[in-house]
Amino acid sequence: MSDRIPLMAGNWKMNLNHLEAIAHVQKLAFALTDKDYEAVEVAVLPPFTDLRSVQTLVDGDKLKIRYGAQDISEHDSGAYTGEVSGPMLAKLKCTYVAVGHSERRQYHGETDEQCNAKVKAAYRNGLTPILCVGEGLDVRKAGNQVAHTLAQVDGALQDVPAGDAESIVIAYEPVWAIGTGEVATPEDAQEVCGAIRGRLAELYGKELAEKVRIQYGGSVKSGNVAAIMAQPDVDGALVGGAALDADEFVKIVRFADR
Ligand SMILES: O=C[C@H](O)COP(=O)(O)O
């Protein structure tokens, strides 16, 4: 049994406006108990426009729920229209920021080099990156999921020192399982999550690798979370669609279909 505290995070993607965000976080706060927070860490990743509202609620009511952003600029300031910087997210007391989500890679052409720059931008500003990696269906069908995913890990961690890397969260999200209802089997998830930990051990040593939390993401629901969380190298879930329903997300946080 590892002493890694699982991180159960809801990635809201482009859903819930700031008023809906307040109602949603209030529901979570009402349902989650100290017992839940002893077992897991709970976080939400709302759209940028919701972060200030979520911060005000979390600060005002001293909630234990953490929050973060879905993306970060690789630059700290300047003429980058539409971007949101690390210092801005830090000012909003974000704990986490997702980097390299497959939807960023797919729709915005984000490369491993950009992910690397974003990981560094996160650390530069005191934020913890949730680095998202994972293969598409073609790669999976060809049986190259491990090599593909480890190459993404290598690319994003280029020149990231151990002192930073030890706090990273890595989310393994097979693209073919995102929003499709197709879930990787627990064994599929373990295969790649275990390989990621192995690569971290090669890059930074076994001790550091044992500290890093590796999440699984892709159609996680209350009905399948327990089997996925039972895998030795799965330390949490990055939940998309099912995280938009507060009751369902609370069940997922508890690894329970009840
Ligand atoms: O970031 C979350 C993942 O993309 C999973 O999304 P999903 O749970 O809707 O499949």
The ligand as a Gaussian input file, in Angstrom:
#p B3LYP/6-31G(d) Opt

LIG

0 1
 O      -10.073000      15.411000     -18.241000
 C      -10.902000      14.507000     -18.246000
 C      -10.938000      13.529000     -19.311000
 O      -10.814000      14.112000     -20.560000
 C      -12.005000      12.499000     -19.198000
 O      -13.230000      12.963000     -19.666000
 P      -14.523000      11.993000     -19.538000
 O      -14.567000      11.571000     -18.098000
 O      -15.681000      12.832000     -19.953000
 O      -14.262000      10.817000     -20.438000

